Amino acid sequence: MRQREHLTPYGNKPMVTPIVSAVNYEYVSFEILQQITDGEIDGYTYHRDDNPTIRAVEKEIALMEKANDCVICTTGMAALTMIFLTYLKAGDNLLTFHDVYGANYKVSLILEKFGVEITWLDAAEPEKVAESIKDNTKMIFCETPSNPLVKVVDIKYLRQQADRVGALLVVDNTFATPYHQLPLTLGADLVVHSATKGLGGHNDLMTGVIACSSRQFYDELWFTRQAIGTTLDAFSASLLERGLKTFEIRAAKMSENAMAIAEFLAGHPKITRICYPGLPGDAGHKTACSQMKKGFGGVLAFDVGKTQAEAKKFVEKLKVIYHAVSLGCTETLVCLPVLTTMLYLPEERRTTFGVSPNTVRLSAGIGDTKELIADLKQALDWDKA
Ligand SMILES: Cc1ncc(COP(=O)(O)O)c(C=O)c1O
């Protein structure tokens, strides 16, 4: 006779959600099976459908984003692709911005193969949204602040525009994180994260998150994930849960470091442009103040000197800050977007909306502020003995 035992003999609960690595589950009864398949209860049958470790983290992130519920999947790009597959079809128009993470361009090529029409705008020209909305616009998708130039888009304004034609509004909140910005409270229907970044925070897991404003969105996106199999593994979900335990203090320190670094760089003669919405002179500052709180996030972008050779010399001289892609993690990272995240974009797309060959993106980590600034200072002195 098989025994069913509690995890602990007297029901004491573990402080961490257990990692359930099972792919399938023994059914307790046909009644329970029916309730699970009818979606009445979070019972579990097969990992591609659902997993209790993942479900616990989904509920936690839903609370953080003030969402009805949340769907977690394998990567940030999987999350975005699931949204596009679920809500767009041939003949529909997707209105989006050049100022989104580079891999979205690759996904756009796939969507075009299936007959989706895409309008690309510059986030620095929001007035163009009103002119470009069409009857067949079914979705507006933006990042704010954007990758890599941290341009800020007014979420409430996009909501108004989307409402003109009943379009969905999807906001990638990876740069801001729920610590600084809650797009669902500003009118977004869906919020996406590459939780590979700030939510996870330790460069050790890839995952994507979709926070949903309604149960209907959750059900529809759950259906897509279950169908195409973009379900995360339970071990990664546990790493994400661990990341969330320190998320707020990491986000606060990153934003504090980013602000201090932006202020330092803004006054440095070798920095020819600085983009950070926390700086009062930044084009996105006013809007950022109205929709972000407790700071402006951990990422900034800046141009070093006039040439890429100068930017490379600066990066090569850094001692504390790492030369690596990704962002939102404990270490401070820099990369040249034209050589990394934007490498595979056609030439005209790489530069026409503001990224230059000497643009550096910096993601502030949680290290000592003075040490980071000292590192930047000595690296900018590449021409001094
Ligand atoms: C803003 C933003 N969204 C989405 C993604 C894609 O996330 P992932 O690498 O987890 O697929 C990235 C990756 O850098 C990103 O920066």
The ligand as a MOL file (V3000), in Angstrom:
LIG
                    3D

  0  0  0     0  0            999 V3000
M  V30 BEGIN CTAB
M  V30 COUNTS 16 16 0 0 0
M  V30 BEGIN ATOM
M  V30 1 C 13.9150 45.1550 -21.7690 0
M  V30 2 C 14.1270 43.7350 -22.1340 0
M  V30 3 N 13.0570 42.9780 -22.4550 0
M  V30 4 C 13.2090 41.6780 -22.8120 0
M  V30 5 C 14.4540 41.0740 -22.8590 0
M  V30 6 C 14.5710 39.6300 -23.2420 0
M  V30 7 O 14.7500 38.8630 -22.0870 0
M  V30 8 P 15.4400 37.4310 -22.0690 0
M  V30 9 O 16.8860 37.6280 -22.3650 0
M  V30 10 O 15.1470 36.9270 -20.6800 0
M  V30 11 O 14.7590 36.6090 -23.1300 0
M  V30 12 C 15.5860 41.8200 -22.5100 0
M  V30 13 C 16.9200 41.2080 -22.5550 0
M  V30 14 O 17.9300 41.8620 -22.3640 0
M  V30 15 C 15.4190 43.1880 -22.1510 0
M  V30 16 O 16.4650 43.9680 -21.8280 0
M  V30 END ATOM
M  V30 BEGIN BOND
M  V30 1 1 1 2
M  V30 2 1 2 3
M  V30 3 2 2 15
M  V30 4 2 3 4
M  V30 5 1 4 5
M  V30 6 1 5 6
M  V30 7 2 5 12
M  V30 8 1 6 7
M  V30 9 1 7 8
M  V30 10 2 8 9
M  V30 11 1 8 10
M  V30 12 1 8 11
M  V30 13 1 12 13
M  V30 14 1 12 15
M  V30 15 2 13 14
M  V30 16 1 15 16
M  V30 END BOND
M  V30 END CTAB
M  END
